[in-house]
């Protein structure tokens, strides 16, 4: 579903990506782990077409995202849903209005009853009921805001959902709730997910495959068991603190 082939990207003398290649199979969850400044966000921006590589390419489904521009790129992005780090809900909109926003933006002709039906349907996927429809983001817990953000990402029936640091700043119980939400979306809808994270515990819980990004390159890549068994010195240091607690 997603394939990055030999991606290189520099900003002046800062060489952020140095030949990154990876493949995300349909219906799986792929987590990219790495510390601050490792290039995770830059990689994500290439997948969604916000940045163009200096060399290499990115394909999502049948589209070569890295080669598209203008209307063709906008159309290709319709296959994505995005869950941002801070949920990024509109404070002045209700839950109904927030989740419906992508539908109203893409199709102005959708009937209000159809919009509501689809919003309720996607809220149910993330275990929220109709009682939240008229609430505002300030009236929701952190975990509920994340669930509403995922429902918004799902409402247009995307093929791929991208998560940008979904558990950053959350307490352990809310983090577990978000992890369960990611896994439920895959199981119930067959969603292909790509997660950018530095949260080792969360990554090993939700991932079918993992990559550890360091100094612009993949220091390790594979199943969680394969990454855990990596002999790369950085990977061992990066994972050691968490595994020492297990």
Helices and strands as residue ranges (DSSP letters): E 2-11, E 14-24, E 29-33, H 40-47, E 55-60, E 63-64, G 65-67, H 70-76, G 77-79, E 80-83, H 95-106, H 112-125, G 130-132, G 137-139, H 142-154, E 160-164, H 172-189, E 192-197, H 200-206, E 209-214, E 217-222, H 224-228, H 233-244
